Amino acid sequence: MNLSTFQQIFPHKLVPKKIDPMLQQSLVKILLQITLIGVVWGAADILKKLFNLPMSSGIVGLFLMLALLLTGVIKLNWVNVGAKFILGELVLLFIPLMMSITQYQQLFFAKGWQLMITIVVSTALVMLSSAITFMLGNRVKRALYRRKHHTHQ
C-alpha cells in the first residue's frame, strides 16, 4: 500500500501529504535494525531448542548478541538505533502482561502476594543488572575512545 492509497482510505488531516525523506530513512533504519535483533533472537531460540539449554532464549540471545558484537560480526551501529527504539517503547510490552492478569483473576487473588513479591524482586534485579551493565559498558566505551584518540597524539 503506497501513501496515496493510504490517504484515500484515511483522508484525515493527521495523515501527512508527504513523508519527509529523512524521517522515512530513519524509520527504515529502525525497522532493519529491529529485524537484525529479531534474527539474532530467533537464532538464539533455535540454539536453545537444539542444545536443550536450561535458560530462556532471551538470555541466550543476549549472550549471542554480545559475542557477535565483541567479535565484530555485527557492528554496534548496525543495531544501536533499533535497540534504543525498543528500549524506549518497552512499556508497551507490559500490556500483554496486564491482559494476562485480568484473564487469570482467580489465580492472582489466590497467589497474588507471591506474584507481587516475584514481580517486585525480579523487576529490581533487572533494573539493577541493567544499570550495572550500562555503567560498565560506558566505562569500556570511554576507555576504548581514550585509547584510540590518545594514542594518535
MOHUUR-V249673 format. One record per pair of residues at least 4 apart in sequence whose C-alpha atoms are under 7 Angstrom apart, sorted by the first residue. I is the first residue (numbers start at 0). GAP is how many residues later the second one is. Records with the same first field share a line. If there is no record, write none. Layout:
BEGIN
I=GAP / GAP
END
This chain:
BEGIN
0=4 / 5
1=4
2=4
3=4
4=4
5=4
6=4 / 8
18=5
19=4
20=4
21=4
22=4
23=4
24=4
25=4
26=4
27=4
28=4
29=4 / 51 / 52
30=4
31=4
32=4 / 45 / 46 / 49
33=4 / 48 / 49
34=4
35=4
36=4 / 42
37=4
38=4
39=4 / 21 / 25
40=4 / 16 / 17 / 20
41=4
42=4
43=4 / 13 / 16 / 17 / 20
44=4 / 12
45=4
46=4
47=4 / 5 / 9
48=4
54=4
55=4
56=4
57=4
58=4
59=4
60=4
61=4
62=4
63=4
64=4
65=4
66=4
67=4 / 5 / 6
68=4 / 5 / 6 / 7
73=4
75=4
78=4
79=4
80=4
81=4
82=4
83=4
84=4
85=4
93=4
94=4
95=4
96=4
97=4
98=4
99=4
100=4 / 7
103=4
104=4
105=4
106=4
107=4
110=4
111=4
112=4
113=4
114=4
115=4
116=4
117=4
118=4
119=4
120=4
121=4
122=4
123=4
124=4
125=4
126=4
127=4
128=4
129=4
130=4
131=4
132=4
133=4
134=4
135=4
136=4
137=4
138=4
139=4
140=4
141=4
142=4
143=4
144=4
145=4
146=4
147=4
END
